[in-house]
Amino acid sequence: SVMAIVTCIIGLHFGHVLVHFK
């Protein structure tokens, strides 16, 4: 379950970075 949480956090961070770049 920890892996799922980590993946979710990474996904949120990546999405935020993409939004900032755009």
C-alpha distance matrix in Angstrom:
0.0 3.8 5.4 5.2 6.6 8.8 10.0 10.8 12.7 14.5 15.4 16.9 18.8 20.1 21.2 23.0 24.7 25.9 27.2 29.0 30.5 31.9
3.8 0.0 3.8 5.4 5.2 6.2 8.6 9.9 10.7 12.3 14.1 15.4 16.6 18.3 19.9 21.2 22.7 24.3 25.8 27.2 28.7 30.4
5.4 3.8 0.0 3.8 5.5 5.1 6.1 8.5 9.9 10.5 12.1 14.2 15.3 16.2 18.1 19.9 21.0 22.2 24.1 25.7 26.7 28.4
5.2 5.4 3.8 0.0 3.8 5.5 5.1 6.1 8.7 9.9 10.4 12.3 14.3 15.1 16.3 18.3 19.9 20.8 22.4 24.3 25.6 26.9
6.6 5.2 5.5 3.8 0.0 3.8 5.4 5.0 6.2 8.6 9.8 10.6 12.4 14.2 15.3 16.6 18.5 19.9 21.1 22.7 24.4 25.9
8.8 6.2 5.1 5.5 3.8 0.0 3.8 5.4 5.1 6.1 8.5 9.9 10.6 12.2 14.1 15.4 16.5 18.3 19.9 21.1 22.5 24.4
10.0 8.6 6.1 5.1 5.4 3.8 0.0 3.8 5.5 5.1 6.0 8.6 9.9 10.3 12.1 14.1 15.2 16.2 18.1 19.9 20.9 22.4
10.8 9.9 8.5 6.1 5.0 5.4 3.8 0.0 3.8 5.5 5.0 6.2 8.7 9.8 10.5 12.3 14.3 15.3 16.4 18.4 19.9 21.1
12.7 10.7 9.9 8.7 6.2 5.1 5.5 3.8 0.0 3.8 5.4 5.1 6.2 8.6 9.8 10.6 12.4 14.3 15.3 16.6 18.4 20.1
14.5 12.3 10.5 9.9 8.6 6.1 5.1 5.5 3.8 0.0 3.8 5.4 5.1 6.0 8.5 9.8 10.5 12.2 14.2 15.3 16.4 18.4
15.4 14.1 12.1 10.4 9.8 8.5 6.0 5.0 5.4 3.8 0.0 3.8 5.5 5.1 6.0 8.5 9.9 10.5 12.2 14.2 15.3 16.5
16.9 15.4 14.2 12.3 10.6 9.9 8.6 6.2 5.1 5.4 3.8 0.0 3.8 5.5 5.1 6.2 8.7 9.9 10.5 12.3 14.3 15.5
18.8 16.6 15.3 14.3 12.4 10.6 9.9 8.7 6.2 5.1 5.5 3.8 0.0 3.8 5.4 5.1 6.2 8.7 9.9 10.6 12.3 14.4
20.1 18.3 16.2 15.1 14.2 12.2 10.3 9.8 8.6 6.0 5.1 5.5 3.8 0.0 3.8 5.4 5.1 6.2 8.6 9.9 10.5 12.4
21.2 19.9 18.1 16.3 15.3 14.1 12.1 10.5 9.8 8.5 6.0 5.1 5.4 3.8 0.0 3.8 5.5 5.1 6.2 8.6 9.9 10.7
23.0 21.2 19.9 18.3 16.6 15.4 14.1 12.3 10.6 9.8 8.5 6.2 5.1 5.4 3.8 0.0 3.8 5.5 5.1 6.2 8.7 10.0
24.7 22.7 21.0 19.9 18.5 16.5 15.2 14.3 12.4 10.5 9.9 8.7 6.2 5.1 5.5 3.8 0.0 3.8 5.4 5.1 6.2 8.7
25.9 24.3 22.2 20.8 19.9 18.3 16.2 15.3 14.3 12.2 10.5 9.9 8.7 6.2 5.1 5.5 3.8 0.0 3.8 5.4 5.1 6.3
27.2 25.8 24.1 22.4 21.1 19.9 18.1 16.4 15.3 14.2 12.2 10.5 9.9 8.6 6.2 5.1 5.4 3.8 0.0 3.8 5.5 5.2
29.0 27.2 25.7 24.3 22.7 21.1 19.9 18.4 16.6 15.3 14.2 12.3 10.6 9.9 8.6 6.2 5.1 5.4 3.8 0.0 3.8 5.4
30.5 28.7 26.7 25.6 24.4 22.5 20.9 19.9 18.4 16.4 15.3 14.3 12.3 10.5 9.9 8.7 6.2 5.1 5.5 3.8 0.0 3.8
31.9 30.4 28.4 26.9 25.9 24.4 22.4 21.1 20.1 18.4 16.5 15.5 14.4 12.4 10.7 10.0 8.7 6.3 5.2 5.4 3.8 0.0
